[in-house]
Amino acid sequence: MSDKARRRRGWKLWLSLVVAVLLFWFYENFTLSVDQVSIPNGKIQSPVTIVQLSDLHGTQFGPGQAALLSKVERQRPDVIVVTGDMYTYGDEKGAARAIALLTQLTAVAPVYFVPGEHDADTGYLQSLREGGVHTLLYTYEDITIRENALRLYGITNAYFSPTFDLHKAFDPPPDSRFSILLAHIPNYAAYKNWGADLIVCGDTHGGMVRLPFLGPLQYNGIWFPRLTSSQPVYDKGFYEMDGHALYVSSGLGNYPFPVRLFNRPEVSVLTLVPSSNS
């Protein structure tokens, strides 16, 4: 083989490698996955499908969010919950995308929203309400889905004082309804004694970069937290503790940069089902 042919072959190999890396990067950051979790409870009489969206940060999934809308519709949700940071603070186009998306989703199922630290602007929240989105700003709503009685609570905290106590804002959840707390920040230690049946959160982005067997590269400023932290790490997925359940979505967006790895943008599907021993 001549030197010229070898150089041409080398360039083709490098080009193939670059294309493969770019395709993998695009797949990891801009294609949607579905995380499905089944949650049994004695208060549930028949299955209830909850779709959770979180941390979009203005990311676009197809023209007019067509891919994301289609993905949600295919789950046939009874209710949609949104746990904040659907755009990045100061991004007016991202805010408009978030408003358009959540307004369109009200045609699929009732939409309940709590803000994160980025998307708590008064005008934005008003636009959501005008679009038919239920905003839970330290409020709750009772809903009935078929024979299932649910109560949805929502809080707005992005930060927590040492004296934070949900008992100061709400009475304990009633035993007669399956209670769901929507909160952007997965601060389980601050919520657990209050008594919700299910806590649904976002914020973590799943650590953005995840490594096989090691979990998130970084969480709350801690590198390799599964190896180095003495505190529980609630970074992504379903946790059942003390008779209560916590679910943390790794979200949809790529803030601050599109560097997701082994952690694709996700639509979370939480299915409440009757407990086998109820």
Order of alpha helices (4+ residues) and beta strands (2+ residues): alpha-beta-beta-alpha-beta-alpha-beta-alpha-beta-beta-beta-beta-alpha-beta-beta-beta-beta-beta-alpha-beta-beta-beta
